[in-house]
Amino acid sequence: MQRAELHFHLLPAVDDGPADFDEAVALARLAVADGTSLVTVTPHVRDLLDIGILHELAERVARVADALRDAAVPLELRSGAELAHDDVALLDDAALEAIAQGPPDARWVLIEAPLFGGDLDGFLAATAEVRARGFATLIGHPERCAVLMQERGAVAAERRAGARLQINGSSLTGFHGADALARGLELIRSGAADVIASDAHGPERPPVLSAALEALVADGTPPAVAQALASSAPRALLRHGFGAPRASRAA
């Protein structure tokens, strides 16, 4: 099964991803070369709000898909976004629906673990609010959030509340430093991680699923389990929501 990315900055001229359509097409080509056939486009919600185009998100993703077809890049796109915890209160339910992923009856939102400021209480309150409003939560790059990983029981509590975890492939390749690498590997080893995504932004932060899976196998993850984290597991979340079976460590 070909790979799928649930966290990928491909929308041009919006956030810190591609500056224009040419760069977006080039980044999409890199994803295809890395073995990926489906990408959810996840610009930062704050940038969508600042520019005033959140309501145009699906239309803008469709324009990128058109550009990829014109360029003969075989990459399927889905619409989504990356939500920061301190932006949750700015969104009504219709806006949450606009950025959500998954099937109509099991929608979920990608919410990033905070990288700066260490506002763990605010983050946990935000994830609880999103769930209370009817959306499950996929926590993006928890391994990059020292305060979340260091607070005893915080990750386990989020999982008990129904959250799933998305590990950055770039953390597993060491791009974000030794601490993020160690924490990412520990989440994989413990079975707490649900999916891997590149969180790609451009040529300096390209798609890295192949390299990440190689790192996991070198660390002792069974090859079938590593592959599932980047293929069948993300596709199952898109198709079934959080009722999807998780990748088995015994595979």
C-alpha positions in Angstrom: 0.0 0.0 0.0 1.3 3.4 -0.9 2.0 6.0 1.8 -0.3 8.8 3.0 0.6 12.0 4.7 -1.8 13.6 7.2 0.5 16.6 8.1 2.0 18.4 5.1 2.3 22.1 4.2 1.6 22.3 0.5 -0.8 25.3 0.1 1.1 28.1 -1.6 1.6 31.6 -0.4 -0.2 31.0 2.9 2.1 30.0 5.7 5.8 28.8 5.9 5.2 26.3 3.2 5.6 26.8 -0.6 5.8 30.4 -1.7 3.9 29.8 -5.0 2.4 27.1 -7.2 5.7 26.2 -8.8 7.2 25.4 -5.4 4.0 23.5 -4.4 4.3 21.4 -7.5 8.0 20.7 -6.9 7.2 19.7 -3.3 4.5 17.4 -4.4 6.9 15.7 -6.8 9.2 15.1 -3.9 6.3 13.4 -2.0 5.6 11.1 -5.0 9.3 10.3 -5.3 9.2 9.4 -1.6 6.5 6.8 -2.2 3.5 8.8 -1.2 0.2 8.9 -3.2 -2.1 10.8 -0.9 -1.5 14.1 1.1 -3.7 16.0 3.4 -2.9 19.7 2.9 -2.5 21.2 6.4 -1.7 24.9 6.5 -1.5 26.7 9.8 -5.0 27.8 10.9 -3.5 31.1 12.3 -2.3 32.1 8.9 -5.6 31.2 7.3 -7.3 33.4 9.8 -4.8 36.3 9.4 -5.3 36.3 5.6 -9.0 35.7 5.9 -9.2 32.7 3.7 -10.2 29.8 6.1 -13.6 29.7 4.4 -11.8 29.2 1.0 -9.6 26.3 2.2 -11.2 23.5 0.2 -11.4 25.6 -2.9 -7.7 26.5 -2.6 -6.7 22.9 -2.1 -8.7 22.1 -5.2 -6.7 24.6 -7.2 -3.5 23.0 -6.1 -4.9 19.6 -7.1 -5.7 21.1 -10.6 -2.1 22.3 -10.8 -0.8 18.9 -10.0 -3.0 17.3 -12.6 -1.8 19.8 -15.2 1.8 19.0 -14.2 1.2 15.2 -14.4 2.0 14.7 -10.7 0.0 11.7 -9.4 -0.7 12.9 -5.9 -4.2 12.8 -4.4 -5.0 15.8 -2.1 -7.3 16.2 0.8 -8.2 19.4 2.7 -7.2 19.9 6.3 -5.3 22.3 8.6 -2.9 22.4 11.5 -4.6 24.0 14.6 -2.7 25.6 17.4 -4.2 25.2 20.9 -4.5 29.0 21.4 -6.6 29.3 18.2 -9.3 26.9 19.2 -11.4 29.6 20.9 -11.3 31.6 17.6 -13.1 28.9 15.6 -16.8 28.2 15.7 -18.0 24.7 14.9 -18.4 25.4 11.2 -14.7 26.4 11.1 -13.7 23.3 12.9 -15.6 21.3 10.4 -13.8 23.1 7.6 -10.4 22.0 8.9 -11.3 18.5 10.0 -10.4 15.3 8.4 -12.0 11.8 8.4 -15.5 10.5 7.4 -18.6 12.6 7.9 -19.7 10.8 11.1 -16.2 10.6 12.7 -14.4 13.8 12.1 -11.1 14.7 13.7 -8.8 17.7 13.9 -5.0 17.9 13.7 -3.9 20.0 16.7 -0.2 20.7 17.2 1.6 20.1 20.4 3.0 23.5 21.4 6.6 24.1 20.4 7.1 27.4 22.2 6.0 28.7 25.6 5.2 25.4 27.2 1.5 26.2 27.9 0.6 22.6 28.8 -2.5 23.6 30.7 -3.8 25.6 27.8 -3.0 22.8 25.4 -4.9 20.2 27.4 -7.8 22.5 27.9 -7.9 23.1 24.1 -7.9 19.4 23.2 -10.7 18.8 25.7 -12.7 21.6 24.2 -12.3 20.3 20.7 -13.5 16.8 21.8 -16.4 18.3 23.7 -17.5 20.0 20.5 -17.7 16.7 18.7 -14.3 16.4 17.0 -11.6 13.8 17.9 -8.0 15.0 18.2 -4.8 13.9 16.4 -1.9 15.5 18.3 0.8 16.6 15.9 4.5 16.1 16.7 4.1 15.5 20.5 7.8 14.4 20.6 8.8 18.0 19.9 6.9 19.3 22.9 9.2 18.9 25.9 6.6 20.0 28.5 4.0 17.5 27.2 6.5 14.6 27.2 8.0 15.5 30.6 4.7 15.9 32.4 4.2 12.5 33.9 1.0 10.9 32.6 0.0 13.7 30.3 0.4 11.7 27.0 -1.3 8.6 28.6 -4.2 10.9 29.8 -4.7 12.3 26.3 -4.8 8.8 24.9 -7.3 7.7 27.5 -9.4 10.7 26.4 -9.3 9.4 22.9 -6.5 11.3 21.3 -4.2 9.8 18.7 -0.5 10.7 18.1 1.2 11.8 14.9 5.0 11.6 15.0 7.1 13.7 12.7 9.3 11.8 10.3 11.7 14.7 10.5 12.1 14.0 14.2 12.9 10.4 13.5 15.7 11.4 11.1 17.2 13.7 13.7 16.3 17.0 12.0 14.8 18.4 15.2 17.6 17.4 17.5 18.5 14.5 19.8 15.7 15.1 22.3 12.9 15.0 19.7 14.5 11.9 18.2 14.7 10.1 21.5 11.1 11.0 22.5 9.8 10.0 19.0 11.5 6.6 19.2 10.1 6.0 22.7 6.6 6.8 21.6 7.0 4.3 18.7 8.6 1.6 20.9 5.8 1.9 23.5 3.1 1.6 20.9 1.7 5.0 21.8 2.2 6.5 18.3 -0.5 6.0 15.7 0.9 7.6 12.5 4.0 9.2 11.0 3.9 12.2 8.8 6.7 14.3 7.2 5.3 17.8 8.2 7.0 18.8 5.0 7.4 22.5 4.2 9.7 22.7 1.2 13.1 21.7 -0.1 14.8 22.4 3.3 12.1 20.3 5.1 11.1 17.8 2.4 9.1 14.6 2.6 11.1 12.1 4.7 8.9 9.0 5.2 11.4 6.7 3.5 14.2 7.9 5.7 12.0 7.8 8.8 10.9 4.3 8.2 14.5 3.2 7.7 15.4 4.8 11.1 12.6 2.9 12.8 13.6 -0.4 11.3 17.2 0.2 12.4 15.9 0.9 15.9 14.1 -2.5 16.0 10.6 -1.7 14.8 9.3 -4.6 12.6 9.3 -3.5 9.0 5.5 -4.2 8.6 4.7 -2.1 11.6 6.9 0.8 10.4 5.3 0.7 6.9 1.8 0.6 8.4 2.4 3.8 10.4 2.9 5.7 7.1 0.4 3.8 4.9 -2.5 1.7 6.2 -2.8 3.6 9.5 -3.2 7.1 8.1 -5.5 5.9 5.4 -7.6 4.1 8.0 -8.0 7.4 10.0 -9.1 9.1 6.8 -11.6 6.4 5.9 -12.9 5.4 9.3 -11.9 8.0 11.8 -10.7 7.0 15.2 -12.7 3.8 15.1 -10.0 2.4 12.8 -7.8 -0.4 14.2 -4.3 0.7 15.2 -1.2 -0.8 13.7 -0.2 -3.9 15.7 3.2 -4.1 17.3 3.2 -7.8 16.6 3.1 -7.4 12.8 
